[in-house]
Each structure stands twice: as C-alpha cells, then as structure tokens.
Amino acid sequence: MTTKVEQEQGFVSLTESAAQQIRSMLADQPENAGKILRIYVEGGGCSGMQYGMVFDEKRDNDRVSEFFGVSVLVDAVSAEYLQGAVVDFSDAMTGGGFKISNPNAKSSCGCGKSFEA
C-alpha cells in the first residue's frame, strides 16, 4: 500500500493518514478549535532528543505549512532537526499511532519518540 505524502522543501511533512487523524482530533476536541498542530523537538528521551506534537497558536518566527488541509507549525530551532522528516499515522492494534521518520536522526529508540541528532 502506498502512502501519499505532500512535501515542502526543508520542512517536516505529513502523510495523508496523519492529516486525516489530525483533522479528526480537532473535530473531536472543541477546546482546540482555531489552533494549529505544532511539531517540535526538545532535549530528553532515551536517545537525547524527543519529538512533541501539540495544538497551539502561531508565534513569531514559526514556520507554517499545509499538508492535505492541515496546517503545521515548526519553530526555527526544531526546523533544523525536522527537515525532510515525515509524520505518519497508523491505527494498527500493535505499533499504531503517530510515527516520525527522520532522515536527520543518527539513531532512534525503540519507542520511536526520541532520537540522536
């Protein structure tokens, strides 16, 4: 099965299934109405850096892009670590959820939520 991905040069991308899940989450969570998905990187996790995703408001110096109708925010520091990364979603019973494939990661942990830059 082929997964559709919209990409923007130098930016994290979403697959169609990830965008569909995010739209569903926004529809089911009225407290996030008007907010945008923020994808970020911070220190921590078992490999040194970890990914985070949250619904947020745009801040100065954020980069904004849209994939399959879903807007995505990335701050300038996180953008350096996330260039070319792809966010996918699977609803499989085992191993399901959001997964980030990052070509900049030298290694990542088994949980898929942290990586070494």
Secondary structure by P-SEA (a helix, b strand, c coil): cbbbbbbcccbbbbcaaaaaaaaaaaaaccccccbbbbbbcccccccccbbbbbbccccccbbbbbcccbbbbbcaaaaaacccbbbbbbccccccccccccccccccccccccccc
